Every structure is written in C-alpha cells, then in structure tokens.
C-alpha cells in the first residue's frame, strides 16, 4: 500500500473493569472496528479469562484520522478504511 499522509489520534477512551484478573490467568484480548464515520472510527476491546470464559474488562476508543501535514482531522482514505472491516 502506498504511504498515506494521515495518522490516528485518540479522541476519547473508555474502559469498564468487570472482574479482577490474577497472576497466572490466561487472558484473551480481542479488538474490532465497530463502525466508521467520515473522520473517526470506533474500536472496541474485550478481555476474557480463558479458564472460565469470564469477561474481565471491555472498552472502546474513538480514533480520529488526522492529516499529518495540515495537522487537522481529515476524511479517512478509502484504502485505509478497507484495511479495517467494520463489524457493526
């Protein structure tokens, strides 16, 4: 893929802690794109303890696409969007 003159900057971040983890726990982390807007994207996260399938934490982050030259929000290029199929 050709270079794209943009980068991601966090607009907001939320974490919800649901249950504790302990030393030795095997934890599976998942992340997925929930949806795209013109200049921002919502990515969600989940953390699961493998021994009992207990959800330990979940979170979400709104990322904003920023033009690296102008240093302003910009429309997410289609070739970037295609790298992150949205699930929602």
DRENFINU-118614 format. One record per residue: residue in three letters; x, y, z negated of N, C-alpha, C, O in turn; residue number from 1. Coordinates in steps of 0.2 Angstrom, whole numbers. Example, Ala and Ser with C-alpha at 12.3 -4.5 7.8 and 13.67 -1.06 7.14 Angstrom:
<atoms>
['ALA', [66, -28, -39], [62, -22, -39], [66, -16, -39], [71, -17, -42], 1] ['SER', [64, -11, -35], [68, -5, -36], [64, 0, -39], [67, 6, -40], 2] 
</atoms>
This chain:
<atoms>
['UNK', [4, -6, 0], [0, 0, 0], [4, 6, 0], [10, 6, -3], 1] ['UNK', [3, 11, 4], [6, 17, 4], [6, 21, -3], [1, 20, -6], 2] ['UNK', [10, 25, -4], [10, 29, -10], [4, 34, -10], [2, 37, -5], 3] ['UNK', [1, 35, -16], [-5, 39, -16], [-3, 44, -21], [0, 43, -27], 4] ['UNK', [-4, 51, -20], [-2, 56, -24], [-7, 58, -29], [-10, 63, -30], 5] ['UNK', [-9, 52, -33], [-13, 53, -39], [-11, 48, -45], [-7, 44, -43], 6] ['UNK', [-13, 50, -51], [-12, 46, -56], [-18, 46, -61], [-23, 49, -60], 7] ['UNK', [-18, 41, -66], [-23, 41, -71], [-22, 44, -77], [-16, 44, -80], 8] ['UNK', [-27, 48, -80], [-26, 51, -86], [-32, 50, -90], [-38, 49, -88], 9] ['UNK', [-31, 48, -97], [-37, 46, -101], [-41, 52, -103], [-39, 58, -105], 10] ['UNK', [-48, 52, -102], [-52, 57, -104], [-55, 56, -111], [-55, 60, -115], 11] ['UNK', [-57, 49, -112], [-59, 48, -119], [-58, 40, -120], [-58, 36, -115], 12] ['UNK', [-58, 38, -126], [-56, 31, -128], [-60, 30, -134], [-60, 34, -139], 13] ['UNK', [-63, 24, -134], [-67, 22, -140], [-65, 14, -141], [-65, 10, -137], 14] ['UNK', [-64, 13, -148], [-63, 6, -150], [-68, 4, -156], [-69, 8, -160], 15] ['UNK', [-71, -1, -155], [-75, -4, -161], [-72, -10, -163], [-72, -15, -160], 16] ['UNK', [-70, -10, -170], [-67, -16, -173], [-73, -20, -176], [-77, -17, -181], 17] ['UNK', [-74, -26, -175], [-79, -30, -177], [-78, -35, -182], [-82, -37, -187], 18] ['UNK', [-71, -38, -182], [-69, -43, -186], [-62, -43, -187], [-58, -41, -182], 19] ['UNK', [-59, -45, -192], [-52, -45, -193], [-48, -51, -189], [-51, -56, -188], 20] ['UNK', [-42, -50, -187], [-38, -55, -185], [-32, -56, -190], [-31, -52, -194], 21] ['UNK', [-30, -62, -190], [-25, -65, -195], [-19, -67, -191], [-19, -69, -185], 22] ['UNK', [-13, -67, -195], [-7, -70, -192], [-8, -77, -190], [-11, -81, -193], 23] ['UNK', [-5, -78, -184], [-6, -85, -181], [-12, -86, -176], [-13, -91, -173], 24] ['UNK', [-17, -81, -176], [-23, -81, -172], [-21, -81, -165], [-17, -77, -163], 25] ['UNK', [-24, -85, -161], [-23, -84, -153], [-29, -80, -151], [-34, -82, -152], 26] ['UNK', [-27, -74, -148], [-32, -69, -146], [-32, -68, -139], [-26, -67, -136], 27] ['UNK', [-37, -68, -135], [-38, -67, -128], [-40, -60, -127], [-45, -58, -130], 28] ['UNK', [-37, -56, -123], [-39, -49, -121], [-41, -49, -114], [-38, -52, -110], 29] ['UNK', [-47, -46, -113], [-50, -45, -107], [-51, -38, -105], [-52, -34, -110], 30] ['UNK', [-50, -36, -99], [-52, -29, -97], [-55, -30, -90], [-53, -34, -86], 31] ['UNK', [-60, -25, -89], [-63, -25, -82], [-65, -18, -81], [-66, -14, -85], 32] ['UNK', [-66, -16, -74], [-69, -10, -72], [-77, -10, -73], [-80, -15, -69], 33] ['UNK', [-80, -6, -76], [-87, -6, -77], [-90, -2, -71], [-95, -5, -68], 34] ['UNK', [-88, 4, -70], [-91, 7, -64], [-86, 13, -62], [-81, 15, -66], 35] ['UNK', [-87, 16, -56], [-83, 21, -54], [-88, 27, -53], [-94, 26, -51], 36] ['UNK', [-85, 33, -54], [-89, 39, -52], [-84, 42, -47], [-79, 39, -45], 37] ['UNK', [-85, 49, -45], [-81, 52, -40], [-74, 53, -42], [-69, 51, -38], 38] ['UNK', [-73, 55, -48], [-66, 56, -50], [-64, 52, -57], [-58, 53, -59], 39] ['UNK', [-69, 48, -59], [-67, 45, -65], [-70, 37, -65], [-74, 36, -61], 40] ['UNK', [-67, 33, -69], [-69, 26, -69], [-69, 24, -77], [-65, 26, -81], 41] ['UNK', [-74, 20, -78], [-75, 17, -85], [-72, 10, -85], [-74, 5, -81], 42] ['UNK', [-67, 9, -89], [-64, 2, -90], [-66, 0, -97], [-65, 4, -102], 43] ['UNK', [-68, -6, -98], [-70, -9, -104], [-65, -15, -106], [-61, -17, -102], 44] ['UNK', [-64, -16, -113], [-60, -21, -115], [-63, -25, -120], [-68, -23, -124], 45] ['UNK', [-61, -32, -121], [-64, -36, -126], [-58, -40, -129], [-53, -42, -125], 46] ['UNK', [-58, -42, -136], [-53, -46, -139], [-57, -51, -143], [-61, -50, -147], 47] ['UNK', [-55, -58, -141], [-59, -63, -143], [-54, -68, -147], [-48, -70, -144], 48] ['UNK', [-55, -71, -153], [-51, -76, -156], [-53, -82, -153], [-59, -84, -153], 49] ['UNK', [-48, -86, -150], [-49, -92, -147], [-52, -98, -151], [-56, -102, -149], 50] ['UNK', [-50, -98, -157], [-52, -104, -162], [-59, -104, -163], [-62, -110, -164], 51] ['UNK', [-63, -99, -163], [-70, -99, -165], [-74, -94, -160], [-80, -93, -161], 52] ['UNK', [-71, -92, -155], [-74, -88, -150], [-77, -81, -153], [-82, -79, -150], 53] ['UNK', [-75, -79, -158], [-77, -73, -162], [-74, -67, -158], [-68, -66, -157], 54] ['UNK', [-79, -62, -157], [-77, -56, -154], [-74, -51, -159], [-77, -50, -164], 55] ['UNK', [-67, -50, -159], [-64, -46, -164], [-65, -38, -163], [-65, -34, -168], 56] ['UNK', [-64, -36, -157], [-65, -29, -155], [-67, -28, -148], [-66, -33, -144], 57] ['UNK', [-70, -22, -147], [-71, -21, -140], [-70, -13, -139], [-70, -9, -144], 58] ['UNK', [-69, -11, -133], [-68, -4, -132], [-69, -2, -125], [-71, -6, -121], 59] ['UNK', [-68, 5, -124], [-69, 7, -117], [-65, 14, -117], [-64, 17, -121], 60] ['UNK', [-63, 15, -110], [-59, 21, -109], [-62, 24, -102], [-62, 20, -97], 61] ['UNK', [-63, 30, -102], [-64, 34, -96], [-58, 37, -94], [-54, 41, -97], 62] ['UNK', [-56, 35, -88], [-50, 37, -84], [-52, 42, -79], [-57, 41, -75], 63] ['UNK', [-48, 47, -78], [-49, 52, -73], [-43, 52, -68], [-37, 52, -70], 64] ['UNK', [-45, 52, -62], [-40, 52, -57], [-37, 59, -56], [-41, 64, -55], 65] ['UNK', [-31, 60, -56], [-28, 67, -56], [-23, 67, -50], [-18, 63, -49], 66] ['UNK', [-23, 73, -46], [-19, 74, -41], [-12, 76, -44], [-12, 81, -48], 67] ['UNK', [-7, 72, -42], [0, 73, -45], [3, 80, -43], [7, 82, -47], 68] ['UNK', [1, 82, -37], [4, 89, -35], [0, 95, -38], [3, 100, -40], 69] ['UNK', [-6, 95, -38], [-10, 100, -40], [-12, 100, -47], [-14, 105, -50], 70] ['UNK', [-11, 94, -50], [-12, 93, -57], [-19, 94, -59], [-21, 97, -65], 71] ['UNK', [-24, 92, -55], [-31, 93, -56], [-35, 87, -54], [-32, 83, -50], 72] ['UNK', [-41, 86, -57], [-45, 80, -55], [-46, 80, -48], [-47, 85, -45], 73] ['UNK', [-46, 74, -45], [-47, 73, -38], [-51, 67, -37], [-52, 62, -41], 74] ['UNK', [-54, 66, -31], [-58, 60, -29], [-54, 54, -29], [-48, 55, -26], 75] ['UNK', [-56, 49, -32], [-52, 43, -32], [-52, 40, -24], [-57, 39, -21], 76] ['UNK', [-46, 39, -22], [-45, 37, -15], [-48, 30, -14], [-48, 26, -18], 77] ['UNK', [-51, 29, -8], [-54, 23, -7], [-49, 17, -7], [-51, 12, -10], 78] ['UNK', [-43, 18, -5], [-38, 12, -6], [-36, 11, -13], [-34, 5, -14], 79] ['UNK', [-37, 15, -17], [-36, 14, -25], [-42, 11, -27], [-42, 6, -31], 80] ['UNK', [-48, 13, -26], [-55, 10, -28], [-55, 3, -26], [-57, -1, -30], 81] ['UNK', [-53, 1, -20], [-53, -6, -18], [-49, -11, -22], [-50, -17, -22], 82] ['UNK', [-44, -8, -26], [-40, -12, -30], [-43, -14, -36], [-41, -19, -40], 83] ['UNK', [-49, -11, -38], [-52, -12, -44], [-59, -13, -43], [-63, -9, -44], 84] ['UNK', [-61, -19, -41], [-69, -20, -40], [-73, -19, -47], [-71, -22, -52], 85] ['UNK', [-78, -15, -46], [-82, -14, -52], [-87, -20, -53], [-89, -23, -49], 86] ['UNK', [-88, -21, -60], [-92, -27, -62], [-99, -24, -63], [-104, -28, -63], 87] ['UNK', [-100, -18, -65], [-107, -16, -67], [-110, -11, -62], [-115, -9, -63], 88] 
</atoms>
